[in-house]
Amino acid sequence: MKLENCIRFFAGSFILASLLLARYHSQNWLWFTAFVGFNLLQSSLTGFCPLEMVLKKLGVGKASSSCCS
């Protein structure tokens, strides 16, 4: 899987999980949703993405790797 697809997968998963947690556990989980959204925004403006660095160190985006396995 491509690195960009993995980043989108993780961001979408974190947002959906935090929305579910906010609905069924505590409204404070919406701060996590805001953090993910802010990180996506600053990444689009600066090109700096912490998750991208972590995934690259794990070998995601190379020929035989996958972000979900």
C-alpha positions in Angstrom: 0.0 0.0 0.0 1.2 3.5 -0.8 2.4 5.7 2.1 -0.2 8.4 1.4 -3.0 5.8 1.5 -1.7 4.6 4.9 -1.7 8.1 6.3 -5.3 8.6 5.1 -6.3 5.3 6.5 -4.9 6.1 10.0 -6.3 9.6 10.0 -9.7 8.4 9.0 -9.7 5.6 11.6 -8.6 7.9 14.4 -11.3 10.4 13.6 -14.0 7.8 13.4 -12.8 6.1 16.6 -12.6 9.4 18.5 -16.1 10.3 17.4 -17.5 7.0 18.6 -15.7 7.4 21.9 -17.1 11.0 22.2 -20.6 9.7 21.6 -20.5 6.7 23.9 -17.9 7.6 26.5 -16.8 11.2 27.0 -17.1 14.4 25.0 -13.5 15.1 25.8 -12.5 12.7 23.0 -13.5 15.5 20.6 -10.2 17.1 21.5 -8.4 14.2 19.9 -10.5 14.7 16.8 -9.5 18.3 16.7 -5.8 17.3 17.2 -6.0 14.9 14.2 -7.7 17.6 12.1 -5.1 20.2 13.1 -2.3 17.8 12.2 -3.8 17.2 8.8 -4.2 20.9 8.2 -0.6 21.8 9.3 0.7 18.9 7.2 -0.9 20.2 4.1 0.6 23.6 4.7 4.1 22.7 5.8 4.7 19.2 4.4 5.7 17.9 7.8 3.9 14.8 8.9 5.0 12.9 12.1 3.0 9.8 11.1 4.8 9.7 7.7 8.2 9.6 9.5 7.1 6.7 11.7 5.6 4.8 8.8 8.8 5.3 6.7 10.9 3.9 9.6 8.6 0.9 9.7 9.2 0.3 6.0 5.7 1.2 4.8 5.6 2.3 1.1 8.4 -0.1 0.1 7.7 -2.8 -2.5 6.7 -5.7 -0.2 5.2 -3.9 2.9 1.7 -3.1 3.9 0.4 -0.6 6.5 -2.3 -3.0 7.7 -0.4 -6.2 8.2 
